[in-house]
Each structure stands twice: as C-alpha cells, then as structure tokens.
Amino acid sequence: MFYGTFVYQTLLPAGRYEVWRFFDNPANLENITKPGDIKVNHGDDGQNIHIDLQLGGMSFTWRALVTERREPNYFIDEAVSPPFPLIRWKHHHSLHSLDVFTGVTDYISFESSIPAFLIRPGLQWMFAQRKRELLKIFN
C-alpha cells in the first residue's frame, strides 16, 4: 500500500456564503468535472454521494459520504468505495474569506495500490480543470 497527500488552492471572486452554497450542492460536481460524462446522485441531505463517470471509454463508480460539515467553513467527504487504484480517500474542502474573494483549499489524503507520485499528476489535472470551470461560473 502507498500513502499520499495532495493540496490544491483556488481563489474565487465571490463571497464565502455564495461559494458555500455552490459546493453544498453535490449536483454541482456535474458542472465542474470536465471532461467526461458524470452523473451525481445524492440523498436529500446531500450526505451520501454516488458518482458515475465515463472518461476515455472507461467507466468509474465512486461512492462518498460527507462525514463532517461546518457551514460555511468546511466539509469533509470520505470515499466509501473509491475506484481503482484508490483504496482510501479523505477530502477536506475549506473556504476562507479573503476580502471580496474566497479561497478554496482542497486537502486530500489517500491510500492507493500504486505509488502516490503516479496519482498526484491526475489529481493536479482534475483540480486544474475544476478551477477553470469554477472561474467561469463565478466570473
């Protein structure tokens, strides 16, 4: 088993409560996860999240549970059944007011069946794509 962490920061031109409302709705993952065909299903409480992703002819299923939530500061989701090669995934999303902006910090700790240095480039790419989409939404 291999262990790793990953941190990504995004600065959005919007207030923290506005950004919180966006992130508090799991269905918005469909708007910021590009490319690929993604479908997000979640319970009424938004705590159980089921993601089906089609990317490059491959299909992935991801189930996560929001295990901690403090509005409008942060929430933590943990994978219940992450796709290969991940074994464990914990994602801490924190929001910080910075004048008229909101800083979003994604801190991920994970366990995988392949070395972490092979996982990080994919995470970097994914979060860069999300940042691009978030800036379109909040600009």
N, C-alpha and C positions, 0 to 999 in steps of 0.2 A: 504494500500500500504506500501511496505517496500523499503528502500533505502540502497544501499551499494556501496563499492568501493573494488577494487582488484588491486594489483600491482604484476607484475612478471618481473624478470630481467634475461637476458640470455647474456652470454659473448661468442662471436663467433670469431674464429681465421681467420678473414678476414677483409679486408678494408671496410670502411663505404660505399663507392660507389658500391662495389660488393654486399654488403648486401642490399643496397637500391634497386639495380636492381632486386634482387630476390623478395623482398617484394612489389615492384612496379607492379609486375605481379600477379593479383588476382588468376590466374590459379594455381599458386604455392601452394595455400591453399590445393589443392588436394594432394600435395606431403608431407605436414607436418601434416595433420589431420588424425590421426590414433587412434584407429581402426575405422572401419566404412567405408561405401561406400559413397563417397562425389563427387558431381558434381558441378562445379562452372561455371556459365555463367556470362559474363560481357560485357558491351558495349565496343566499340573500344577505348574509352577514359579511360576505367578502373574505371570510377567513380561510375557506378551502378553495384552492385554485387548481384547475385542471387545464393543461395547455397541450394542444396537438399542433405540431409544427411540421410542415413539409419544406424541406430545403435541399435543393440539388438532387431531387429524385429520392431522397431519404426521408423517412418518417420518424418523428420523435414524439414521445409522450412524456409529460412532466407533471407530477402532482406535487403541490406545495401547500404548506399550512402557515398562516400568519400566526406566530407564536407569541408575539409581543407587539404592543401598539401604544404609542403615546402621542396623541394628536396635539399640535401639528409638528412635533419634533422628529419622530422616527417611528419606523416599524421594522420588524424582523420577520423574514419568511425562511422556512426551512423545508428542504425537499423531503417529501415522503417517498417518492420513487423517481430519482433523477435518471436521466438517460445515460447509457454507457458513453464515456468511460468513468463518469462520476459515481461515487459511492455515497458521499455525504456532501451537503451544500447548505451553508447558512449565509443569508444575505441581509445585512444591516443597511437600511436606507435611512439616512439622516438629512434633515433640512435645517439650514441656518439662514437667518435673516442677515443680509449684508446691504444695508441702506435700502435702495429700491430693488435690489436683486435678491435672489435666493440661491444659496449654494447647496447643491445636492451631492452628498458623498455616498458612494456605494462601496461598502466594505464586505468582501466575500471571503469566507474561509471554506475550504473544501478538502475532501479526500477523494483520490482517484486511483484507478488501476494503472494509469500511466504517469510518468513524471510531470510535476507541476509546470515545468518550463514548456511543456508541449500544450498545456491547457491555456496558459496566460495569453498567447497571441490571439486565440479565438475569442477570449473574453475582451481583450483590448478592441478587437474589430467590432464585436457585438455592441459594446458600450459606445464606441465612436459613432456607429450607425444610429443608436438611440439618441445620442446627443444631437446629431444632425436633425432628426425628426422632432425632438423637443424644441429646438431653436426655431423650427418652422412654426410650431404650434404656439409658442409663447412670444413670437415677434410680431 
